[in-house]
Amino acid sequence: MFARSIFANYYKLLAGALLALAAISLAGCNETVAEKADPGRPVLVSMVHYEAETPERSFVGTIKPRIESDMGFRVAGKVAKRLVEVGQTVDIGQPLATLDEVDLKLQAEQAEAELRAATGVLAQAAAAEQRAKDLRAKGWTTDAQMDQAHAAADEARARLNRAERSVELTKNSLSYATLVADTRGVVTSTQIEPGQVVAAGQTAIRVARFGEKEAVVAIPETLLGRAKTGVATVTLWSEAGKKYAAKLREVAPSADPATRTYLAKFSLPEAGDDVSLGMTATLTLADAETERVAKLPLSALYSQGGDPSLYVVNNSGEITLKPVTVKAYESNCVVIAGGVEEGAKVVALGVQKLDPAQKVRVVASLSF
């Protein structure tokens, strides 16, 4: 009986010890599960991105040559030949078109005939003047006859001079029958055809000179100041990844009556042969000197009797409260000028309930 009682008590003690060990093990497992189940407080974050306080403005423009000449004949006539086409490259002195030279040659022949006649008349008048001088020296003629001979000689000399100039003019007119390029460039327009009768000075062929190119855009009057003092860059639609420095060269003195914008021309000193005339470009205007700021949600700002601060989250989920410089407050955001780095993640919601000692978990959205 006594032995049986001892064994019963032993079994009871052993069972109690096993139950205690099981409870301890279960409590440890629960704590481990709890730790694994609580990775951190879920929070929404915003990325810090600094940009110019005054945003850039962009305008669509067209690439054009700085100098584009409308070339025409200096004399009237009938077009005989057009020697170039649109897009063709021309050099200095290259013929572009010609006129019918029949009438011009007849005018040149007429001028030469007038010159020969004037030469003969001058010879006769000069001889008469010399005879009058000889007779006057011997006293065989009067002063009136002497003056008459001298006047006739002067008139003959003037007539010869006029005939000589007429010959030069007709020669020039004959040379003007061939329209030649006065610079290297590319033909952008042809406005004449063979058989067409043109007037002197009428536009015949338009040539864009090789050299500096420019972007032509329409600027609203509110941005004229920035266009004059700001920094301008140009990108081509055909090559959006490359930027060209631009400099304002000319602004129209008055606004367009329909669009109320001012035509502005920006020179492109770095543009090469890959920048073709007529390409579409985007001109971007920015202020020369402007402070860079970042806009964040107003709910991200933490301020309880101290300086405005932001909770910055690192990759491990740890948060740090950093004071920031507030530039301005807007309706639904705060503008900061410094205090946190570019690209930092800041808690955007619920900052009043956070403790710097706790960890957080970044989520895309909060669900309740």
C-alpha positions in Angstrom: 0.0 0.0 0.0 2.7 2.3 0.9 4.7 1.6 -2.2 1.7 2.1 -4.4 1.0 5.5 -2.8 4.6 6.5 -3.5 4.3 5.5 -7.1 1.1 7.4 -7.5 2.5 10.6 -6.1 5.5 10.2 -8.4 3.3 10.0 -11.4 1.4 13.0 -10.4 4.5 15.1 -9.9 5.9 13.9 -13.3 2.6 14.8 -15.1 2.6 18.3 -13.5 6.1 18.9 -14.6 5.3 17.8 -18.1 2.3 20.1 -18.2 4.4 23.0 -16.9 7.0 22.4 -19.6 4.3 22.2 -22.3 2.8 25.5 -21.1 6.2 27.2 -21.1 6.9 25.9 -24.6 3.5 27.0 -25.8 4.0 30.5 -24.3 7.4 30.8 -26.1 5.8 29.7 -29.4 3.1 32.2 -29.0 5.6 34.9 -28.4 7.5 33.9 -31.5 4.4 33.8 -33.6 3.4 37.2 -32.2 6.7 38.6 -33.1 6.5 37.2 -36.6 2.9 38.4 -37.0 3.7 42.0 -36.0 6.3 43.2 -38.6 5.6 46.9 -38.0 3.0 49.6 -38.3 1.8 50.0 -41.9 2.4 53.5 -43.2 2.0 55.4 -46.5 5.1 57.2 -47.7 5.9 60.0 -50.2 9.1 60.4 -52.2 11.0 63.7 -51.8 11.7 65.3 -55.2 13.2 68.8 -55.5 12.5 70.9 -58.5 12.6 74.5 -59.5 10.2 76.7 -57.5 8.9 78.2 -60.8 8.1 75.4 -63.1 9.5 75.2 -66.6 7.3 76.1 -69.6 7.5 74.5 -73.0 6.4 75.7 -76.4 6.3 74.0 -79.8 8.3 75.7 -82.5 9.9 75.1 -85.9 13.5 75.1 -87.0 14.2 77.8 -89.6 17.3 79.4 -91.1 18.4 82.7 -89.7 18.6 84.2 -93.2 16.3 83.1 -96.0 16.5 85.3 -99.2 13.8 85.8 -101.8 15.8 86.1 -105.0 14.4 87.6 -108.2 15.5 88.9 -111.6 16.7 92.5 -111.7 15.1 93.0 -115.1 11.7 92.1 -116.5 11.3 89.3 -119.1 10.1 85.9 -120.0 11.5 82.9 -118.1 13.5 80.6 -120.4 14.7 78.0 -118.0 14.6 77.1 -114.3 17.8 75.3 -113.4 17.1 74.2 -109.7 14.5 72.3 -107.7 13.3 72.6 -104.1 15.8 71.0 -101.7 18.8 71.4 -104.0 22.0 72.8 -102.6 23.5 75.7 -104.5 26.9 77.4 -104.4 28.0 81.0 -104.9 27.6 82.0 -108.5 25.6 79.0 -109.5 22.9 79.8 -112.2 19.3 79.3 -110.8 17.2 80.5 -113.8 17.5 82.4 -117.1 15.3 84.8 -119.1 14.8 85.1 -122.8 17.7 87.4 -124.0 16.4 88.5 -127.4 15.0 91.8 -126.3 18.0 92.5 -124.0 20.4 91.8 -126.8 18.5 94.2 -129.1 18.8 96.9 -126.4 22.5 96.3 -126.1 22.9 96.6 -129.9 20.9 99.8 -129.9 23.1 101.2 -127.2 26.3 100.4 -129.1 24.9 102.0 -132.2 24.2 105.2 -130.2 27.7 105.1 -128.9 29.1 104.9 -132.4 26.9 107.8 -133.5 27.9 109.9 -130.5 31.6 109.2 -131.2 31.2 110.5 -134.8 29.3 113.6 -133.7 32.0 114.4 -131.1 34.8 114.1 -133.6 33.0 116.5 -135.9 32.2 119.0 -133.1 35.8 118.8 -131.8 37.2 119.6 -135.2 34.8 122.5 -135.6 35.8 123.8 -132.2 39.5 123.6 -133.0 38.9 125.5 -136.3 37.0 128.2 -134.5 39.9 128.6 -132.1 42.4 128.9 -134.9 40.3 131.5 -136.7 39.7 133.4 -133.5 43.4 133.6 -132.8 43.9 135.2 -136.3 40.9 137.5 -135.8 38.9 136.0 -138.6 35.8 135.0 -136.5 33.7 136.5 -133.8 33.3 135.5 -130.1 29.7 134.4 -130.8 30.9 131.9 -133.4 33.6 130.7 -131.0 31.1 130.2 -128.2 28.7 128.3 -130.5 31.4 125.9 -131.6 32.5 125.3 -128.0 28.9 124.6 -126.9 28.4 122.1 -129.7 31.6 120.3 -128.7 30.5 120.1 -125.0 27.1 118.7 -126.1 28.8 116.1 -128.2 31.0 115.1 -125.3 28.0 114.7 -123.0 26.2 112.7 -125.6 29.2 110.3 -125.9 29.3 110.0 -122.1 25.6 109.1 -122.0 26.0 106.6 -124.8 28.9 104.9 -123.0 26.8 104.6 -119.8 23.9 103.3 -121.8 26.1 100.5 -123.2 27.2 99.6 -119.7 23.6 99.5 -118.5 22.5 97.2 -121.3 25.5 94.9 -120.7 24.5 94.7 -117.0 20.8 94.1 -118.0 22.0 91.3 -120.3 23.9 89.7 -117.4 20.9 90.1 -115.2 19.0 87.7 -117.5 20.8 84.9 -115.6 19.8 84.6 -111.9 22.7 83.4 -109.9 23.1 82.5 -106.2 25.0 85.0 -104.1 25.6 82.5 -101.2 25.8 78.9 -100.4 22.4 77.5 -99.3 19.5 75.3 -100.1 16.5 76.0 -102.3 13.3 76.1 -100.1 10.8 77.4 -102.7 10.5 78.0 -106.5 7.8 80.4 -107.7 8.5 80.6 -111.4 8.2 78.3 -114.3 9.5 78.4 -117.9 7.3 80.6 -120.1 6.2 82.8 -117.3 6.6 86.6 -117.7 8.1 88.1 -114.5 8.6 91.7 -113.4 11.8 93.1 -112.1 12.3 92.2 -108.4 9.5 89.6 -108.4 10.3 86.7 -106.1 11.5 83.8 -108.2 13.5 81.4 -106.0 13.9 81.3 -102.2 17.2 80.2 -100.8 18.0 79.5 -97.2 21.6 80.3 -96.3 23.8 77.7 -94.7 24.8 78.9 -91.3 23.1 79.5 -88.0 19.7 77.9 -87.5 17.0 79.1 -85.1 13.8 78.0 -83.4 10.8 80.1 -84.0 8.0 79.9 -81.4 5.0 82.0 -80.2 5.5 83.3 -76.6 2.5 84.6 -74.5 3.0 88.1 -73.1 3.1 86.8 -69.5 6.4 85.0 -70.2 8.2 87.6 -72.3 10.3 88.5 -69.2 11.4 84.9 -68.7 12.2 84.6 -72.4 14.5 87.6 -72.2 16.3 86.7 -69.0 15.8 83.0 -68.5 17.6 79.9 -69.8 16.3 78.4 -73.0 16.9 74.9 -74.4 15.6 73.2 -77.5 14.9 69.5 -78.1 13.9 68.0 -81.5 10.9 65.7 -81.8 13.1 63.4 -83.9 15.8 63.3 -81.2 14.1 63.9 -77.8 17.1 62.9 -75.8 19.4 65.7 -77.0 19.2 69.3 -75.9 20.5 72.3 -77.7 21.3 75.6 -76.0 19.2 78.4 -77.3 19.6 82.2 -77.1 16.9 84.8 -77.8 17.8 86.8 -80.9 14.6 88.6 -81.8 11.1 89.3 -80.4 8.3 90.7 -82.5 7.5 94.3 -81.4 3.7 93.6 -81.4 1.5 90.7 -80.6 -0.3 88.6 -83.2 -3.9 90.0 -83.4 -5.5 86.5 -83.4 -3.4 84.6 -80.9 -2.1 87.5 -78.8 1.3 85.9 -78.7 4.7 87.3 -79.7 6.8 85.6 -82.3 10.3 84.9 -80.9 13.4 83.6 -82.6 16.0 81.7 -80.6 19.4 81.1 -82.3 20.9 77.6 -82.0 24.7 78.0 -82.3 25.3 74.3 -81.6 23.0 73.0 -84.2 24.7 71.0 -86.9 23.8 69.3 -90.2 21.6 66.8 -88.3 19.2 69.6 -87.5 17.2 70.0 -90.7 15.1 73.0 -91.7 11.4 72.6 -90.9 11.8 70.1 -88.1 9.5 70.4 -85.1 11.1 71.4 -81.9 10.2 72.0 -78.2 11.5 75.1 -76.6 11.8 75.0 -72.8 12.1 78.2 -70.7 13.4 78.2 -67.1 14.4 81.0 -64.8 18.1 81.7 -64.7 18.3 81.4 -60.9 15.6 79.8 -58.8 15.4 77.9 -55.6 14.7 74.2 -55.7 11.9 73.0 -53.5 9.9 69.9 -52.8 6.1 69.5 -52.4 4.8 67.0 -49.9 1.3 66.2 -48.4 0.4 68.6 -45.6 -0.4 65.5 -43.5 3.3 64.5 -43.6 4.3 67.4 -41.5 4.9 66.8 -37.8 4.8 69.8 -35.5 4.0 69.7 -31.8 5.3 72.9 -30.3 8.7 72.6 -32.1 10.2 73.0 -35.5 8.3 71.4 -38.4 9.7 67.9 -39.0 9.2 64.8 -41.2 9.4 61.1 -40.4 12.0 59.6 -42.8 11.8 55.8 -43.3 14.9 53.8 -44.2 15.1 50.4 -45.9 14.9 48.6 -42.5 11.6 50.2 -41.5 13.2 52.4 -38.9 11.9 56.0 -38.8 13.8 59.2 -37.9 12.3 62.6 -37.2 14.2 65.3 -39.1 13.5 69.0 -39.0 12.8 70.7 -42.3 12.7 74.2 -43.7 9.2 75.1 -44.7 9.1 77.5 -47.7 5.3 77.9 -47.9 2.0 76.3 -47.1 -0.6 75.5 -49.8 -4.1 74.3 -49.7 -3.2 70.6 -49.5 0.6 70.4 -49.5 3.6 71.9 -47.8 6.6 73.3 -49.7 10.0 72.6 -48.1 13.3 74.0 -49.1 15.6 71.6 -47.3 16.1 69.2 -44.3 15.7 65.9 -46.1 17.6 64.4 -49.1 16.4 63.9 -52.6 14.6 60.6 -53.0 14.0 60.1 -49.3 10.8 58.3 -48.1 8.7 60.3 -45.6 5.6 59.1 -43.8 2.6 60.8 -45.4 -0.2 60.0 -43.0 -0.7 59.4 -39.3 2.6 61.0 -38.2 1.0 62.1 -34.9 0.6 58.5 -33.8 4.2 57.4 -34.5 7.0 56.8 -32.1 10.6 57.2 -33.3 11.4 53.9 -31.4 9.0 51.8 -33.4 9.4 50.2 -36.8 7.0 50.7 -39.7 6.1 48.8 -42.8 5.6 50.7 -46.1 2.4 49.7 -47.9 0.7 50.9 -51.1 -2.6 51.6 -49.4 -4.2 51.4 -46.0 -7.3 49.2 -45.5 -9.4 49.0 -42.4 
